[in-house]
Amino acid sequence: MKEWIEYYRMMGVEHFAIYNHSLGSNSTQILEPYIKAGIVR
């Protein structure tokens, strides 16, 4: 997921809305830096 976010950021995407229905328990840990930076909600 981190690679996916970084790829699209290089393409110019500035903000992501991610809905976590079945990403697994570690998804919050992976997304936490992006959430704190205001990139992911």
N, C-alpha and C positions, 0 to 999 in steps of 0.2 A: 504494500500500500504506500509506503514511503517513496518508493521509486516512481509510482504512478503520480503522486502529488508533485514530486520534484520535476518530472517530465512536463506536466501541464503548466507548472509555474514557469518553466523555460519557454513555453509556448505563449505565455502572456496572461494566463489565468491568475487572478489576484485573490479570489475567494472561493471556497468550496463549502457546500452544504452536504454533509455525509449523514445518512440515516443508517444506524447500526441495528440491523435486524438479526443478522447471523454472521457477524465478522469474527467472533471469538472473543475470549476474555482479554487477550493482550492488545486488542485494537485501541483501547483507551490509552494505554502506555505509549503506543506508537504515535498516536495523534496528539498527545498532550502538549508537546512543544508548539505544534501548529495551532492548537486551540489558544494557548497563552499568547501567541503572536497575533491572533485575530485573523488567521488565514483560513481556519476551519471552524465551522460551528456545527 
